[in-house]
Amino acid sequence: MSNKATFEENLQELETIVAKLEQGDVALEDAIVEFQKGMVLSKDLQKTLKEAEETLVKVMQADGTEVEMDA
């Protein structure tokens, strides 16, 4: 069983961090830590979306080769 969070779990955590920072009642040191965690989550989410997009734009040919779909 993997300990890696799902895309949805990471997105929810990022949304929680953003909401906390938007409230503005976070100590500066805590805000910096939360911001850094948010940036890491954001980069991971962007990577996951890019990989999903790359997968979706490919279609398998009958012989097993992949070709780019026309947009």
N, CA, C and O atoms as CSV, one atom per row, in Angstrom:
chain,resi,resn,atom,element,x,y,z
A,1,MET,N,N,0.839,-1.182,0.000
A,1,MET,CA,C,0.000,0.000,0.000
A,1,MET,C,C,0.886,1.247,0.000
A,1,MET,O,O,1.827,1.342,0.788
A,2,SER,N,N,0.590,2.186,-0.867
A,2,SER,CA,C,1.398,3.386,-1.025
A,2,SER,C,C,0.994,4.446,-0.007
A,2,SER,O,O,-0.186,4.613,0.304
A,3,ASN,N,N,2.002,5.162,0.509
A,3,ASN,CA,C,1.741,6.258,1.431
A,3,ASN,C,C,1.588,7.577,0.702
A,3,ASN,O,O,1.296,8.600,1.323
A,4,LYS,N,N,1.783,7.568,-0.614
A,4,LYS,CA,C,1.704,8.797,-1.410
A,4,LYS,C,C,0.255,9.263,-1.480
A,4,LYS,O,O,-0.659,8.485,-1.753
A,5,ALA,N,N,0.075,10.552,-1.227
A,5,ALA,CA,C,-1.269,11.131,-1.259
A,5,ALA,C,C,-1.778,11.187,-2.695
A,5,ALA,O,O,-0.998,11.296,-3.642
A,6,THR,N,N,-3.082,11.111,-2.837
A,6,THR,CA,C,-3.687,11.215,-4.158
A,6,THR,C,C,-3.697,12.670,-4.603
A,6,THR,O,O,-3.471,13.582,-3.808
A,7,PHE,N,N,-3.961,12.865,-5.879
A,7,PHE,CA,C,-4.077,14.220,-6.428
A,7,PHE,C,C,-5.123,15.006,-5.646
A,7,PHE,O,O,-4.902,16.160,-5.280
A,8,GLU,N,N,-6.249,14.376,-5.397
A,8,GLU,CA,C,-7.340,15.054,-4.703
A,8,GLU,C,C,-6.955,15.420,-3.274
A,8,GLU,O,O,-7.306,16.498,-2.795
A,9,GLU,N,N,-6.235,14.529,-2.590
A,9,GLU,CA,C,-5.789,14.824,-1.221
A,9,GLU,C,C,-4.807,15.999,-1.206
A,9,GLU,O,O,-4.887,16.874,-0.345
A,10,ASN,N,N,-3.880,16.006,-2.170
A,10,ASN,CA,C,-2.923,17.107,-2.255
A,10,ASN,C,C,-3.627,18.421,-2.574
A,10,ASN,O,O,-3.285,19.465,-2.018
A,11,LEU,N,N,-4.604,18.368,-3.465
A,11,LEU,CA,C,-5.354,19.576,-3.816
A,11,LEU,C,C,-6.108,20.103,-2.599
A,11,LEU,O,O,-6.123,21.309,-2.354
A,12,GLN,N,N,-6.728,19.213,-1.843
A,12,GLN,CA,C,-7.452,19.619,-0.639
A,12,GLN,C,C,-6.504,20.251,0.377
A,12,GLN,O,O,-6.839,21.255,1.004
A,13,GLU,N,N,-5.319,19.661,0.537
A,13,GLU,CA,C,-4.341,20.221,1.478
A,13,GLU,C,C,-3.887,21.612,1.024
A,13,GLU,O,O,-3.738,22.520,1.843
A,14,LEU,N,N,-3.668,21.772,-0.287
A,14,LEU,CA,C,-3.280,23.076,-0.815
A,14,LEU,C,C,-4.388,24.104,-0.575
A,14,LEU,O,O,-4.109,25.240,-0.191
A,15,GLU,N,N,-5.636,23.710,-0.801
A,15,GLU,CA,C,-6.757,24.618,-0.566
A,15,GLU,C,C,-6.842,25.024,0.904
A,15,GLU,O,O,-7.167,26.169,1.216
A,16,THR,N,N,-6.551,24.087,1.802
A,16,THR,CA,C,-6.561,24.381,3.240
A,16,THR,C,C,-5.468,25.388,3.585
A,16,THR,O,O,-5.693,26.324,4.353
A,17,ILE,N,N,-4.281,25.187,3.011
A,17,ILE,CA,C,-3.169,26.111,3.254
A,17,ILE,C,C,-3.510,27.506,2.744
A,17,ILE,O,O,-3.272,28.497,3.434
A,18,VAL,N,N,-4.066,27.586,1.540
A,18,VAL,CA,C,-4.426,28.885,0.961
A,18,VAL,C,C,-5.457,29.583,1.846
A,18,VAL,O,O,-5.332,30.777,2.121
A,19,ALA,N,N,-6.465,28.853,2.287
A,19,ALA,CA,C,-7.504,29.448,3.144
A,19,ALA,C,C,-6.896,29.967,4.441
A,19,ALA,O,O,-7.243,31.054,4.903
A,20,LYS,N,N,-5.986,29.188,5.027
A,20,LYS,CA,C,-5.342,29.595,6.270
A,20,LYS,C,C,-4.531,30.873,6.069
A,20,LYS,O,O,-4.578,31.782,6.898
A,21,LEU,N,N,-3.791,30.937,4.968
A,21,LEU,CA,C,-2.971,32.119,4.696
A,21,LEU,C,C,-3.832,33.337,4.359
A,21,LEU,O,O,-3.481,34.464,4.709
A,22,GLU,N,N,-4.956,33.110,3.683
A,22,GLU,CA,C,-5.848,34.221,3.333
A,22,GLU,C,C,-6.499,34.838,4.563
A,22,GLU,O,O,-6.834,36.022,4.557
A,23,GLN,N,N,-6.679,34.048,5.617
A,23,GLN,CA,C,-7.276,34.580,6.844
A,23,GLN,C,C,-6.360,35.615,7.487
A,23,GLN,O,O,-6.828,36.538,8.154
A,24,GLY,N,N,-5.059,35.459,7.284
A,24,GLY,CA,C,-4.114,36.452,7.749
A,24,GLY,C,C,-3.785,36.420,9.219
A,24,GLY,O,O,-3.031,37.272,9.689
A,25,ASP,N,N,-4.320,35.471,9.967
A,25,ASP,CA,C,-4.029,35.434,11.408
A,25,ASP,C,C,-3.007,34.362,11.749
A,25,ASP,O,O,-3.059,33.764,12.823
A,26,VAL,N,N,-2.072,34.121,10.825
A,26,VAL,CA,C,-1.023,33.121,11.008
A,26,VAL,C,C,0.274,33.869,11.317
A,26,VAL,O,O,0.588,34.866,10.668
A,27,ALA,N,N,1.018,33.389,12.300
A,27,ALA,CA,C,2.306,34.001,12.620
A,27,ALA,C,C,3.209,33.936,11.392
A,27,ALA,O,O,3.119,32.999,10.599
A,28,LEU,N,N,4.069,34.920,11.239
A,28,LEU,CA,C,4.926,35.009,10.057
A,28,LEU,C,C,5.717,33.730,9.830
A,28,LEU,O,O,5.776,33.235,8.704
A,29,GLU,N,N,6.319,33.193,10.871
A,29,GLU,CA,C,7.120,31.972,10.737
A,29,GLU,C,C,6.258,30.811,10.234
A,29,GLU,O,O,6.672,30.046,9.363
A,30,ASP,N,N,5.059,30.694,10.796
A,30,ASP,CA,C,4.134,29.632,10.368
A,30,ASP,C,C,3.668,29.865,8.934
A,30,ASP,O,O,3.517,28.919,8.161
A,31,ALA,N,N,3.443,31.122,8.589
A,31,ALA,CA,C,3.005,31.450,7.228
A,31,ALA,C,C,4.066,31.058,6.210
A,31,ALA,O,O,3.745,30.551,5.135
A,32,ILE,N,N,5.327,31.292,6.549
A,32,ILE,CA,C,6.419,30.928,5.637
A,32,ILE,C,C,6.465,29.423,5.444
A,32,ILE,O,O,6.608,28.941,4.320
A,33,VAL,N,N,6.343,28.677,6.537
A,33,VAL,CA,C,6.354,27.209,6.448
A,33,VAL,C,C,5.168,26.723,5.613
A,33,VAL,O,O,5.324,25.856,4.752
A,34,GLU,N,N,3.992,27.277,5.867
A,34,GLU,CA,C,2.803,26.880,5.116
A,34,GLU,C,C,2.947,27.237,3.631
A,34,GLU,O,O,2.562,26.457,2.760
A,35,PHE,N,N,3.499,28.410,3.353
A,35,PHE,CA,C,3.711,28.829,1.970
A,35,PHE,C,C,4.648,27.860,1.257
A,35,PHE,O,O,4.392,27.467,0.119
A,36,GLN,N,N,5.725,27.477,1.924
A,36,GLN,CA,C,6.675,26.533,1.326
A,36,GLN,C,C,6.009,25.181,1.058
A,36,GLN,O,O,6.216,24.585,0.001
A,37,LYS,N,N,5.207,24.698,2.015
A,37,LYS,CA,C,4.482,23.440,1.795
A,37,LYS,C,C,3.530,23.576,0.619
A,37,LYS,O,O,3.391,22.659,-0.191
A,38,GLY,N,N,2.873,24.733,0.531
A,38,GLY,CA,C,1.946,24.983,-0.569
A,38,GLY,C,C,2.644,24.983,-1.923
A,38,GLY,O,O,2.107,24.464,-2.902
A,39,MET,N,N,3.832,25.559,-1.981
A,39,MET,CA,C,4.591,25.588,-3.237
A,39,MET,C,C,4.984,24.173,-3.675
A,39,MET,O,O,4.904,23.846,-4.859
A,40,VAL,N,N,5.405,23.341,-2.729
A,40,VAL,CA,C,5.753,21.959,-3.045
A,40,VAL,C,C,4.521,21.216,-3.561
A,40,VAL,O,O,4.597,20.497,-4.558
A,41,LEU,N,N,3.396,21.391,-2.885
A,41,LEU,CA,C,2.154,20.750,-3.322
A,41,LEU,C,C,1.753,21.237,-4.707
A,41,LEU,O,O,1.343,20.441,-5.552
A,42,SER,N,N,1.867,22.540,-4.946
A,42,SER,CA,C,1.501,23.107,-6.234
A,42,SER,C,C,2.342,22.509,-7.363
A,42,SER,O,O,1.811,22.146,-8.412
A,43,LYS,N,N,3.639,22.409,-7.146
A,43,LYS,CA,C,4.522,21.830,-8.166
A,43,LYS,C,C,4.178,20.372,-8.423
A,43,LYS,O,O,4.183,19.925,-9.571
A,44,ASP,N,N,3.877,19.622,-7.359
A,44,ASP,CA,C,3.510,18.210,-7.514
A,44,ASP,C,C,2.201,18.083,-8.283
A,44,ASP,O,O,2.074,17.221,-9.152
A,45,LEU,N,N,1.225,18.937,-7.969
A,45,LEU,CA,C,-0.062,18.907,-8.670
A,45,LEU,C,C,0.120,19.259,-10.146
A,45,LEU,O,O,-0.480,18.621,-11.012
A,46,GLN,N,N,0.943,20.267,-10.439
A,46,GLN,CA,C,1.197,20.646,-11.827
A,46,GLN,C,C,1.856,19.500,-12.596
A,46,GLN,O,O,1.518,19.246,-13.753
A,47,LYS,N,N,2.791,18.814,-11.950
A,47,LYS,CA,C,3.470,17.679,-12.586
A,47,LYS,C,C,2.468,16.563,-12.895
A,47,LYS,O,O,2.483,15.982,-13.980
A,48,THR,N,N,1.607,16.277,-11.933
A,48,THR,CA,C,0.603,15.234,-12.123
A,48,THR,C,C,-0.333,15.587,-13.285
A,48,THR,O,O,-0.652,14.736,-14.115
A,49,LEU,N,N,-0.771,16.853,-13.333
A,49,LEU,CA,C,-1.652,17.285,-14.420
A,49,LEU,C,C,-0.956,17.196,-15.778
A,49,LEU,O,O,-1.571,16.786,-16.763
A,50,LYS,N,N,0.312,17.574,-15.836
A,50,LYS,CA,C,1.067,17.514,-17.089
A,50,LYS,C,C,1.191,16.069,-17.565
A,50,LYS,O,O,1.012,15.781,-18.748
A,51,GLU,N,N,1.499,15.164,-16.636
A,51,GLU,CA,C,1.614,13.754,-16.985
A,51,GLU,C,C,0.275,13.194,-17.466
A,51,GLU,O,O,0.235,12.407,-18.411
A,52,ALA,N,N,-0.815,13.596,-16.820
A,52,ALA,CA,C,-2.138,13.142,-17.232
A,52,ALA,C,C,-2.470,13.664,-18.617
A,52,ALA,O,O,-3.018,12.937,-19.446
A,53,GLU,N,N,-2.137,14.925,-18.869
A,53,GLU,CA,C,-2.398,15.511,-20.181
A,53,GLU,C,C,-1.616,14.782,-21.266
A,53,GLU,O,O,-2.155,14.484,-22.331
A,54,GLU,N,N,-0.341,14.496,-20.995
A,54,GLU,CA,C,0.482,13.792,-21.968
A,54,GLU,C,C,-0.075,12.399,-22.261
A,54,GLU,O,O,-0.006,11.920,-23.393
A,55,THR,N,N,-0.620,11.763,-21.242
A,55,THR,CA,C,-1.209,10.438,-21.428
A,55,THR,C,C,-2.479,10.524,-22.264
A,55,THR,O,O,-2.720,9.681,-23.128
A,56,LEU,N,N,-3.290,11.548,-22.002
A,56,LEU,CA,C,-4.573,11.664,-22.688
A,56,LEU,C,C,-4.445,12.060,-24.152
A,56,LEU,O,O,-5.344,11.767,-24.941
A,57,VAL,N,N,-3.354,12.719,-24.540
A,57,VAL,CA,C,-3.224,13.141,-25.928
A,57,VAL,C,C,-2.653,12.040,-26.813
A,57,VAL,O,O,-2.448,12.244,-28.010
A,58,LYS,N,N,-2.400,10.892,-26.236
A,58,LYS,CA,C,-1.882,9.771,-27.019
A,58,LYS,C,C,-2.989,8.736,-27.223
A,58,LYS,O,O,-3.844,8.533,-26.361
A,59,VAL,N,N,-2.948,8.107,-28.357
A,59,VAL,CA,C,-3.911,7.036,-28.612
A,59,VAL,C,C,-3.124,5.837,-29.127
A,59,VAL,O,O,-2.188,5.986,-29.913
A,60,MET,N,N,-3.503,4.679,-28.686
A,60,MET,CA,C,-2.787,3.472,-29.104
A,60,MET,C,C,-3.285,3.006,-30.471
A,60,MET,O,O,-4.486,2.867,-30.703
A,61,GLN,N,N,-2.336,2.772,-31.361
A,61,GLN,CA,C,-2.641,2.213,-32.672
A,61,GLN,C,C,-2.854,0.707,-32.527
A,61,GLN,O,O,-2.535,0.132,-31.487
A,62,ALA,N,N,-3.372,0.093,-33.526
A,62,ALA,CA,C,-3.624,-1.341,-33.501
A,62,ALA,C,C,-2.328,-2.133,-33.274
A,62,ALA,O,O,-2.342,-3.192,-32.647
A,63,ASP,N,N,-1.202,-1.602,-33.795
A,63,ASP,CA,C,0.058,-2.311,-33.626
A,63,ASP,C,C,0.772,-1.955,-32.315
A,63,ASP,O,O,1.897,-2.400,-32.091
A,64,GLY,N,N,0.139,-1.163,-31.453
A,64,GLY,CA,C,0.710,-0.835,-30.156
A,64,GLY,C,C,1.530,0.421,-30.127
A,64,GLY,O,O,2.025,0.798,-29.065
A,65,THR,N,N,1.697,1.097,-31.266
A,65,THR,CA,C,2.459,2.338,-31.253
A,65,THR,C,C,1.560,3.482,-30.827
A,65,THR,O,O,0.341,3.435,-30.999
A,66,GLU,N,N,2.187,4.517,-30.265
A,66,GLU,CA,C,1.424,5.677,-29.803
A,66,GLU,C,C,1.589,6.809,-30.800
A,66,GLU,O,O,2.679,7.028,-31.329
A,67,VAL,N,N,0.498,7.532,-31.055
A,67,VAL,CA,C,0.554,8.701,-31.908
A,67,VAL,C,C,-0.143,9.845,-31.208
A,67,VAL,O,O,-1.043,9.632,-30.396
A,68,GLU,N,N,0.274,11.062,-31.523
A,68,GLU,CA,C,-0.363,12.245,-30.959
A,68,GLU,C,C,-1.732,12.422,-31.625
A,68,GLU,O,O,-1.874,12.260,-32.837
A,69,MET,N,N,-2.727,12.757,-30.812
A,69,MET,CA,C,-4.046,13.038,-31.365
A,69,MET,C,C,-4.073,14.457,-31.894
A,69,MET,O,O,-3.440,15.342,-31.317
A,70,ASP,N,N,-4.789,14.690,-32.974
A,70,ASP,CA,C,-4.968,16.045,-33.479
A,70,ASP,C,C,-5.926,16.780,-32.563
A,70,ASP,O,O,-6.983,16.266,-32.195
A,71,ALA,N,N,-5.533,18.003,-32.198
A,71,ALA,CA,C,-6.373,18.783,-31.284
A,71,ALA,C,C,-7.550,19.394,-32.002
A,71,ALA,O,O,-8.361,20.083,-31.383
